[in-house]
């Protein structure tokens, strides 16, 4: 059975896309490791990269070329100062040279050595091939970015799974029914069952440390987005809205860091109508940071990175002012497990399933996590996830200009609001009366993904991407 850790579902990386930015970046790192493991790295004379399918069609807008250059340069997406990205890329473009893995200088012209091929390879919609010339002969290696920063090789038998993630969880889970069985047998909530699995990989101190790092990154992206004014890069001239919304909501409150910011929001008199504005503000803030090549957490993807932070922040600043790290821990553990069920049974790649695979899954993850924190039973938690996904089925991925901006940023706000609503509905639901179980909606989502026309799967060849001309923006 395939085992996926919470930390596989929640990864720290650079925007704007987990499949088009983080995935190719990680693929470049893996290719370098391949070259080194076969003692070929030192003899590389020239490198080129071919992009196929969705990576080619929307790669420019998703900064795929940037990610490849950064990955080949040996930069780490989790730690690179984001303000240095432009400088590194500009230097490569200006000199037509790259410092390969920070070790050896090679001639590299991004205009000719990163090749955008419109055709699709049969294995997966996001394909890229790295080529190295060694002693006058070319050697190739093909990778597939399957969503959420996951990268696989072609020999993997199932394009929507990552069989490289192997472990021996004490409570292996592929489906919601299996998760509920363990909850019943162990008499534990979902988050505790997930914690027991995680403890088979690393100790609880390490788990807490990594979860805190993830939450700190989420919080920082919300804080940064709410305090950054201006237009987003990319040519659409999209104005950042989180700054204006936040300014109107918080007015003249005093604080100097993200932690003080949380207390400042808690101390405001949040009226009912403002709750929707706050949740939307949090979600917009994260995805504006993501669109500007800032650091966010894939949850489960970069394009849907704002939903889970927004809903968790809603719980901490509006629902429960006494919320603490234990609540954050339970939330992230539950959310991660729900995301893994969707990844195993369907997909989290918009290039394979449209935006239902990103915003839909993130909304289901957030709804389930909020339901558990709000006192829901394990059965109600799965109901919350099902409700959230049910009302995202068929959602297309049609980014204008190939940029993760319109309609992507707003969709995070909508996904967060739906998650909260789904959790509330689930808390008032008797699971025995539910007609559509979670496993059925996961299967339905995958069938919908397969039926969906390719032009609605992150190609910018359908929907809003062609219905709205760039000149209109």
LOTORRO-548694 format. One record per residue (C-alpha): residue in three letters; x, y, z; residue number from 1. Coordinates in steps of 0.5 Angstrom, whole numbers. Last residue first. Layout:
! residues N
(ALA,(X,Y,Z),NUM),
...
This chain:
! residues 473
(UNK,(-14,86,-37),473),
(UNK,(-18,87,-44),472),
(UNK,(-12,87,-48),471),
(UNK,(-10,80,-45),470),
(UNK,(-17,77,-48),469),
(UNK,(-22,74,-44),468),
(UNK,(-26,68,-47),467),
(UNK,(-19,65,-48),466),
(UNK,(-16,64,-42),465),
(UNK,(-23,64,-38),464),
(UNK,(-25,58,-41),463),
(UNK,(-20,54,-46),462),
(UNK,(-13,54,-49),461),
(UNK,(-10,56,-43),460),
(UNK,(-7,49,-42),459),
(UNK,(-8,48,-35),458),
(UNK,(-13,43,-36),457),
(UNK,(-19,46,-39),456),
(UNK,(-17,45,-46),455),
(UNK,(-16,37,-44),454),
(UNK,(-23,36,-44),453),
(UNK,(-26,33,-38),452),
(UNK,(-28,26,-38),451),
(UNK,(-22,24,-34),450),
(UNK,(-22,29,-29),449),
(UNK,(-30,27,-28),448),
(UNK,(-28,20,-27),447),
(UNK,(-23,22,-22),446),
(UNK,(-28,27,-18),445),
(UNK,(-33,21,-18),444),
(UNK,(-28,16,-15),443),
(UNK,(-26,22,-9),442),
(UNK,(-34,23,-9),441),
(UNK,(-35,16,-7),440),
(UNK,(-30,15,-2),439),
(UNK,(-32,21,2),438),
(UNK,(-39,18,2),437),
(UNK,(-45,21,-2),436),
(UNK,(-52,19,1),435),
(UNK,(-51,22,8),434),
(UNK,(-56,20,13),433),
(UNK,(-52,15,18),432),
(UNK,(-47,21,18),431),
(UNK,(-52,25,22),430),
(UNK,(-51,32,20),429),
(UNK,(-50,39,24),428),
(UNK,(-43,39,24),427),
(UNK,(-42,37,17),426),
(UNK,(-46,43,15),425),
(UNK,(-41,47,19),424),
(UNK,(-35,44,16),423),
(UNK,(-38,45,9),422),
(UNK,(-39,52,10),421),
(UNK,(-32,53,13),420),
(UNK,(-29,50,7),419),
(UNK,(-34,54,2),418),
(UNK,(-31,60,5),417),
(UNK,(-24,57,4),416),
(UNK,(-25,55,-3),415),
(UNK,(-28,62,-5),414),
(UNK,(-22,66,-3),413),
(UNK,(-17,61,-6),412),
(UNK,(-22,62,-12),411),
(UNK,(-20,69,-12),410),
(UNK,(-13,68,-13),409),
(UNK,(-14,63,-19),408),
(UNK,(-18,67,-23),407),
(UNK,(-14,70,-26),406),
(UNK,(-7,70,-22),405),
(UNK,(-3,64,-23),404),
(UNK,(-1,66,-30),403),
(UNK,(-2,62,-36),402),
(UNK,(-4,68,-40),401),
(UNK,(-11,68,-36),400),
(UNK,(-11,61,-32),399),
(UNK,(-16,56,-34),398),
(UNK,(-17,50,-29),397),
(UNK,(-24,48,-30),396),
(UNK,(-28,46,-24),395),
(UNK,(-32,40,-25),394),
(UNK,(-33,38,-18),393),
(UNK,(-32,44,-13),392),
(UNK,(-39,43,-10),391),
(UNK,(-38,35,-8),390),
(UNK,(-31,37,-6),389),
(UNK,(-33,41,0),388),
(UNK,(-39,36,2),387),
(UNK,(-34,30,2),386),
(UNK,(-29,34,6),385),
(UNK,(-34,36,11),384),
(UNK,(-37,29,11),383),
(UNK,(-31,26,13),382),
(UNK,(-30,30,19),381),
(UNK,(-37,28,21),380),
(UNK,(-35,21,21),379),
(UNK,(-29,22,25),378),
(UNK,(-33,26,30),377),
(UNK,(-34,34,30),376),
(UNK,(-32,38,36),375),
(UNK,(-30,44,32),374),
(UNK,(-23,42,31),373),
(UNK,(-25,36,28),372),
(UNK,(-29,40,23),371),
(UNK,(-24,45,22),370),
(UNK,(-19,40,19),369),
(UNK,(-25,36,15),368),
(UNK,(-27,43,12),367),
(UNK,(-19,45,10),366),
(UNK,(-18,38,7),365),
(UNK,(-24,39,3),364),
(UNK,(-23,46,1),363),
(UNK,(-15,44,-1),362),
(UNK,(-18,38,-6),361),
(UNK,(-23,43,-9),360),
(UNK,(-18,48,-10),359),
(UNK,(-13,44,-13),358),
(UNK,(-16,38,-16),357),
(UNK,(-22,41,-18),356),
(UNK,(-18,46,-21),355),
(UNK,(-17,41,-27),354),
(UNK,(-16,34,-27),353),
(UNK,(-10,32,-30),352),
(UNK,(-6,39,-31),351),
(UNK,(-9,41,-25),350),
(UNK,(-6,36,-21),349),
(UNK,(-8,34,-14),348),
(UNK,(-11,27,-17),347),
(UNK,(-16,21,-16),346),
(UNK,(-16,16,-11),345),
(UNK,(-9,16,-8),344),
(UNK,(-8,24,-9),343),
(UNK,(-15,25,-6),342),
(UNK,(-14,20,0),341),
(UNK,(-7,24,1),340),
(UNK,(-11,31,2),339),
(UNK,(-15,28,7),338),
(UNK,(-9,26,11),337),
(UNK,(-6,32,10),336),
(UNK,(-12,36,13),335),
(UNK,(-12,32,19),334),
(UNK,(-5,33,21),333),
(UNK,(-5,40,19),332),
(UNK,(-11,42,24),331),
(UNK,(-9,37,29),330),
(UNK,(-2,41,30),329),
(UNK,(-5,48,29),328),
(UNK,(-10,46,35),327),
(UNK,(-4,43,39),326),
(UNK,(0,50,37),325),
(UNK,(-6,54,41),324),
(UNK,(-13,56,40),323),
(UNK,(-15,61,46),322),
(UNK,(-18,66,41),321),
(UNK,(-23,60,38),320),
(UNK,(-27,62,33),319),
(UNK,(-25,69,30),318),
(UNK,(-17,69,31),317),
(UNK,(-15,62,31),316),
(UNK,(-21,59,27),315),
(UNK,(-20,64,22),314),
(UNK,(-13,63,21),313),
(UNK,(-14,56,20),312),
(UNK,(-19,57,15),311),
(UNK,(-14,62,11),310),
(UNK,(-8,58,12),309),
(UNK,(-12,52,9),308),
(UNK,(-15,56,3),307),
(UNK,(-9,60,1),306),
(UNK,(-4,55,-2),305),
(UNK,(-9,53,-8),304),
(UNK,(-5,55,-14),303),
(UNK,(2,52,-10),302),
(UNK,(-1,45,-9),301),
(UNK,(-4,41,-3),300),
(UNK,(-3,45,1),299),
(UNK,(4,47,-2),298),
(UNK,(6,52,3),297),
(UNK,(9,59,1),296),
(UNK,(15,63,-1),295),
(UNK,(14,69,-6),294),
(UNK,(14,68,-13),293),
(UNK,(10,74,-14),292),
(UNK,(4,70,-16),291),
(UNK,(5,66,-9),290),
(UNK,(5,72,-5),289),
(UNK,(-2,74,-8),288),
(UNK,(-4,67,-7),287),
(UNK,(-2,68,1),286),
(UNK,(-6,75,1),285),
(UNK,(-12,73,-2),284),
(UNK,(-13,67,2),283),
(UNK,(-12,71,9),282),
(UNK,(-17,77,6),281),
(UNK,(-22,72,4),280),
(UNK,(-23,70,11),279),
(UNK,(-22,77,14),278),
(UNK,(-28,79,9),277),
(UNK,(-32,73,10),276),
(UNK,(-32,75,18),275),
(UNK,(-33,82,16),274),
(UNK,(-40,81,15),273),
(UNK,(-41,78,22),272),
(UNK,(-38,83,26),271),
(UNK,(-31,83,28),270),
(UNK,(-30,87,34),269),
(UNK,(-22,87,34),268),
(UNK,(-18,84,39),267),
(UNK,(-17,78,36),266),
(UNK,(-14,82,30),265),
(UNK,(-9,85,34),264),
(UNK,(-7,78,37),263),
(UNK,(-6,75,31),262),
(UNK,(-2,81,29),261),
(UNK,(3,81,35),260),
(UNK,(5,74,32),259),
(UNK,(6,76,25),258),
(UNK,(11,82,27),257),
(UNK,(10,89,29),256),
(UNK,(4,91,32),255),
(UNK,(-1,97,33),254),
(UNK,(-8,97,30),253),
(UNK,(-10,103,26),252),
(UNK,(-15,100,21),251),
(UNK,(-15,93,22),250),
(UNK,(-21,92,17),249),
(UNK,(-20,97,12),248),
(UNK,(-12,96,12),247),
(UNK,(-13,89,11),246),
(UNK,(-18,90,5),245),
(UNK,(-13,94,2),244),
(UNK,(-7,90,3),243),
(UNK,(-11,84,1),242),
(UNK,(-13,87,-6),241),
(UNK,(-6,86,-10),240),
(UNK,(-7,90,-17),239),
(UNK,(-7,85,-23),238),
(UNK,(-3,89,-28),237),
(UNK,(-4,83,-33),236),
(UNK,(4,83,-35),235),
(UNK,(7,78,-30),234),
(UNK,(8,82,-24),233),
(UNK,(3,83,-19),232),
(UNK,(1,90,-18),231),
(UNK,(2,95,-11),230),
(UNK,(2,94,-4),229),
(UNK,(5,89,1),228),
(UNK,(2,88,8),227),
(UNK,(-3,83,8),226),
(UNK,(1,79,3),225),
(UNK,(7,79,8),224),
(UNK,(3,77,14),223),
(UNK,(-1,72,10),222),
(UNK,(6,69,7),221),
(UNK,(9,69,14),220),
(UNK,(3,65,17),219),
(UNK,(4,60,12),218),
(UNK,(11,60,13),217),
(UNK,(10,59,21),216),
(UNK,(5,54,20),215),
(UNK,(10,50,16),214),
(UNK,(16,51,21),213),
(UNK,(11,49,27),212),
(UNK,(9,43,23),211),
(UNK,(17,41,22),210),
(UNK,(18,42,29),209),
(UNK,(12,38,32),208),
(UNK,(14,32,28),207),
(UNK,(21,33,30),206),
(UNK,(19,33,37),205),
(UNK,(14,27,36),204),
(UNK,(20,22,33),203),
(UNK,(20,21,26),202),
(UNK,(18,16,21),201),
(UNK,(13,11,25),200),
(UNK,(11,17,29),199),
(UNK,(8,20,23),198),
(UNK,(3,14,23),197),
(UNK,(1,15,30),196),
(UNK,(0,22,28),195),
(UNK,(-5,20,23),194),
(UNK,(-9,16,28),193),
(UNK,(-9,22,33),192),
(UNK,(-11,27,27),191),
(UNK,(-17,23,25),190),
(UNK,(-20,22,33),189),
(UNK,(-18,16,37),188),
(UNK,(-22,10,39),187),
(UNK,(-16,6,37),186),
(UNK,(-21,1,33),185),
(UNK,(-26,6,31),184),
(UNK,(-21,11,29),183),
(UNK,(-18,5,25),182),
(UNK,(-24,3,22),181),
(UNK,(-25,11,20),180),
(UNK,(-19,11,16),179),
(UNK,(-20,5,12),178),
(UNK,(-27,7,10),177),
(UNK,(-24,14,8),176),
(UNK,(-19,10,3),175),
(UNK,(-12,9,2),174),
(UNK,(-10,8,9),173),
(UNK,(-4,4,12),172),
(UNK,(-4,4,20),171),
(UNK,(2,2,22),170),
(UNK,(6,6,17),169),
(UNK,(11,2,13),168),
(UNK,(14,7,8),167),
(UNK,(15,8,1),166),
(UNK,(14,15,-3),165),
(UNK,(17,13,-9),164),
(UNK,(11,10,-12),163),
(UNK,(8,17,-13),162),
(UNK,(1,16,-16),161),
(UNK,(-3,20,-22),160),
(UNK,(1,17,-27),159),
(UNK,(1,10,-25),158),
(UNK,(6,5,-27),157),
(UNK,(12,9,-25),156),
(UNK,(17,7,-31),155),
(UNK,(16,14,-33),154),
(UNK,(20,18,-28),153),
(UNK,(16,21,-22),152),
(UNK,(16,28,-19),151),
(UNK,(11,31,-13),150),
(UNK,(11,38,-12),149),
(UNK,(4,38,-11),148),
(UNK,(2,36,-18),147),
(UNK,(5,30,-23),146),
(UNK,(11,33,-25),145),
(UNK,(14,28,-30),144),
(UNK,(21,27,-31),143),
(UNK,(25,24,-37),142),
(UNK,(33,23,-37),141),
(UNK,(37,24,-44),140),
(UNK,(44,23,-46),139),
(UNK,(48,26,-51),138),
(UNK,(54,24,-54),137),
(UNK,(60,29,-55),136),
(UNK,(64,26,-49),135),
(UNK,(58,28,-45),134),
(UNK,(52,32,-48),133),
(UNK,(47,33,-42),132),
(UNK,(39,32,-44),131),
(UNK,(34,34,-39),130),
(UNK,(27,32,-41),129),
(UNK,(20,35,-38),128),
(UNK,(13,32,-38),127),
(UNK,(7,35,-35),126),
(UNK,(1,32,-38),125),
(UNK,(3,25,-36),124),
(UNK,(5,18,-39),123),
(UNK,(3,20,-47),122),
(UNK,(7,26,-48),121),
(UNK,(4,32,-50),120),
(UNK,(6,36,-56),119),
(UNK,(7,44,-55),118),
(UNK,(14,43,-54),117),
(UNK,(18,49,-51),116),
(UNK,(25,48,-51),115),
(UNK,(30,51,-45),114),
(UNK,(37,51,-49),113),
(UNK,(35,56,-54),112),
(UNK,(32,62,-50),111),
(UNK,(35,60,-44),110),
(UNK,(42,60,-47),109),
(UNK,(47,56,-43),108),
(UNK,(54,55,-43),107),
(UNK,(57,52,-37),106),
(UNK,(60,54,-31),105),
(UNK,(62,48,-26),104),
(UNK,(60,47,-18),103),
(UNK,(54,51,-16),102),
(UNK,(50,46,-19),101),
(UNK,(51,48,-26),100),
(UNK,(54,55,-25),99),
(UNK,(50,58,-32),98),
(UNK,(52,62,-38),97),
(UNK,(48,66,-43),96),
(UNK,(51,72,-39),95),
(UNK,(45,76,-39),94),
(UNK,(40,71,-39),93),
(UNK,(44,67,-33),92),
(UNK,(45,74,-29),91),
(UNK,(38,75,-30),90),
(UNK,(36,69,-27),89),
(UNK,(40,69,-21),88),
(UNK,(38,77,-20),87),
(UNK,(31,75,-20),86),
(UNK,(31,70,-15),85),
(UNK,(35,74,-10),84),
(UNK,(29,77,-7),83),
(UNK,(26,70,-6),82),
(UNK,(32,68,-1),81),
(UNK,(33,61,-2),80),
(UNK,(31,57,3),79),
(UNK,(26,52,1),78),
(UNK,(27,53,-6),77),
(UNK,(34,50,-5),76),
(UNK,(39,53,-11),75),
(UNK,(43,48,-14),74),
(UNK,(44,52,-21),73),
(UNK,(40,47,-25),72),
(UNK,(34,48,-20),71),
(UNK,(34,56,-21),70),
(UNK,(35,55,-28),69),
(UNK,(29,50,-28),68),
(UNK,(25,54,-24),67),
(UNK,(26,60,-28),66),
(UNK,(24,57,-34),65),
(UNK,(17,54,-31),64),
(UNK,(16,61,-29),63),
(UNK,(8,59,-29),62),
(UNK,(6,64,-34),61),
(UNK,(12,62,-38),60),
(UNK,(10,55,-37),59),
(UNK,(3,55,-39),58),
(UNK,(3,51,-46),57),
(UNK,(10,48,-45),56),
(UNK,(9,45,-38),55),
(UNK,(2,43,-40),54),
(UNK,(4,39,-45),53),
(UNK,(12,38,-46),52),
(UNK,(18,42,-44),51),
(UNK,(25,40,-47),50),
(UNK,(31,42,-43),49),
(UNK,(39,43,-45),48),
(UNK,(45,42,-42),47),
(UNK,(53,42,-45),46),
(UNK,(59,39,-43),45),
(UNK,(58,34,-38),44),
(UNK,(64,30,-36),43),
(UNK,(64,32,-28),42),
(UNK,(57,30,-27),41),
(UNK,(57,23,-31),40),
(UNK,(60,19,-24),39),
(UNK,(53,15,-25),38),
(UNK,(51,18,-18),37),
(UNK,(53,25,-20),36),
(UNK,(49,25,-26),35),
(UNK,(43,22,-22),34),
(UNK,(44,27,-17),33),
(UNK,(44,33,-22),32),
(UNK,(37,30,-25),31),
(UNK,(34,30,-18),30),
(UNK,(35,37,-17),29),
(UNK,(33,39,-24),28),
(UNK,(26,35,-22),27),
(UNK,(26,39,-16),26),
(UNK,(26,45,-20),25),
(UNK,(21,42,-25),24),
(UNK,(16,40,-19),23),
(UNK,(17,47,-15),22),
(UNK,(15,51,-21),21),
(UNK,(10,48,-26),20),
(UNK,(7,43,-21),19),
(UNK,(7,47,-15),18),
(UNK,(6,53,-18),17),
(UNK,(7,61,-17),16),
(UNK,(11,60,-12),15),
(UNK,(17,58,-8),14),
(UNK,(17,52,-4),13),
(UNK,(15,49,3),12),
(UNK,(11,43,3),11),
(UNK,(5,40,6),10),
(UNK,(2,34,2),9),
(UNK,(9,30,3),8),
(UNK,(10,33,10),7),
(UNK,(3,30,12),6),
(UNK,(6,23,10),5),
(UNK,(4,19,4),4),
(UNK,(4,11,4),3),
(UNK,(2,7,-2),2),
(UNK,(0,0,0),1),
